[in-house]
């Protein structure tokens, strides 16, 4: 009888495996794109000069856009469960 030798590869650490998963990469990309879109939308629709706009306004817009990017990739319909 011949047996095949079982090759067990050592697992990398949890953080590296998580970052390398395709779903997490897609989520990070969509969060960044959403944040950029939120900033651009705020800048072009407010009609104010850059010296008048506070950093808090930019931060709120980036967070809202990032949330929309996160929601697009992690909603139930994005995972075919709706």
Kinemage of the C-alpha trace (Angstrom):
@kinemage 1
@onewidth
@group {chain A} dominant
@subgroup {mainchain}
@vectorlist {calphas} color= white
{ca unk a 1} P 0.000 0.000 0.000
{ca unk a 2} L 1.172 3.463 -0.849
{ca unk a 3} L 0.062 6.488 1.093
{ca unk a 4} L 0.273 10.025 -0.047
{ca unk a 5} L 2.169 12.316 2.207
{ca unk a 6} L -0.011 14.993 3.751
{ca unk a 7} L 1.469 18.440 3.410
{ca unk a 8} L 0.324 20.847 6.090
{ca unk a 9} L 1.254 24.428 5.511
{ca unk a 10} L 1.687 26.618 8.557
{ca unk a 11} L -0.990 29.278 8.862
{ca unk a 12} L 0.008 32.887 8.872
{ca unk a 13} L -1.182 35.162 11.628
{ca unk a 14} L -4.826 36.222 11.884
{ca unk a 15} L -4.273 39.831 10.823
{ca unk a 16} L -2.456 38.888 7.626
{ca unk a 17} L -5.104 36.322 6.649
{ca unk a 18} L -7.883 38.818 7.306
{ca unk a 19} L -6.318 41.611 5.267
{ca unk a 20} L -5.591 39.262 2.375
{ca unk a 21} L -9.160 38.019 2.081
{ca unk a 22} L -10.930 39.331 -1.029
{ca unk a 23} L -14.000 40.557 0.857
{ca unk a 24} L -11.993 42.694 3.283
{ca unk a 25} L -9.959 44.182 0.440
{ca unk a 26} L -13.134 45.024 -1.454
{ca unk a 27} L -14.632 46.594 1.683
{ca unk a 28} L -11.550 48.754 2.296
{ca unk a 29} L -11.518 49.931 -1.321
{ca unk a 30} L -15.225 50.822 -1.247
{ca unk a 31} L -14.876 52.614 2.112
{ca unk a 32} L -12.026 54.726 0.709
{ca unk a 33} L -13.946 55.470 -2.492
{ca unk a 34} L -17.042 56.375 -0.481
{ca unk a 35} L -15.048 58.724 1.740
{ca unk a 36} L -13.529 60.439 -1.289
{ca unk a 37} L -16.954 60.706 -2.935
{ca unk a 38} L -18.383 62.201 0.275
{ca unk a 39} L -15.616 64.803 0.386
{ca unk a 40} L -16.076 65.709 -3.263
{ca unk a 41} L -19.858 65.909 -2.909
{ca unk a 42} L -19.524 68.186 0.115
{ca unk a 43} L -16.952 70.414 -1.566
{ca unk a 44} L -18.883 70.880 -4.803
{ca unk a 45} L -22.350 71.303 -3.270
{ca unk a 46} L -21.514 73.677 -0.417
{ca unk a 47} L -20.247 76.535 -2.576
{ca unk a 48} L -17.899 77.875 0.107
{ca unk a 49} L -14.224 78.735 -0.132
{ca unk a 50} L -11.639 76.390 1.347
{ca unk a 51} L -10.635 78.862 4.055
{ca unk a 52} L -14.221 78.958 5.400
{ca unk a 53} L -14.767 75.189 5.547
{ca unk a 54} L -13.756 73.613 8.864
{ca unk a 55} L -12.037 70.258 9.205
{ca unk a 56} L -15.054 68.937 11.124
{ca unk a 57} L -17.252 69.414 8.056
{ca unk a 58} L -14.798 67.457 5.926
{ca unk a 59} L -14.551 64.733 8.554
{ca unk a 60} L -18.338 64.325 8.771
{ca unk a 61} L -18.617 64.059 4.993
{ca unk a 62} L -15.799 61.510 4.815
{ca unk a 63} L -17.375 59.399 7.567
{ca unk a 64} L -20.790 59.424 5.906
{ca unk a 65} L -19.250 58.489 2.544
{ca unk a 66} L -17.159 55.767 4.169
{ca unk a 67} L -20.262 54.352 5.828
{ca unk a 68} L -22.040 54.203 2.473
{ca unk a 69} L -19.037 52.401 0.986
{ca unk a 70} L -19.084 49.937 3.888
{ca unk a 71} L -22.828 49.437 3.513
{ca unk a 72} L -22.539 48.746 -0.218
{ca unk a 73} L -20.135 45.851 0.349
{ca unk a 74} L -21.657 44.437 3.547
{ca unk a 75} L -25.391 44.817 3.076
{ca unk a 76} L -27.465 41.636 2.861
{ca unk a 77} L -28.252 42.278 -0.805
{ca unk a 78} L -24.534 42.629 -1.602
{ca unk a 79} L -24.071 39.105 -0.259
{ca unk a 80} L -27.084 37.688 -2.177
{ca unk a 81} L -29.153 37.163 0.984
{ca unk a 82} L -32.108 39.433 0.316
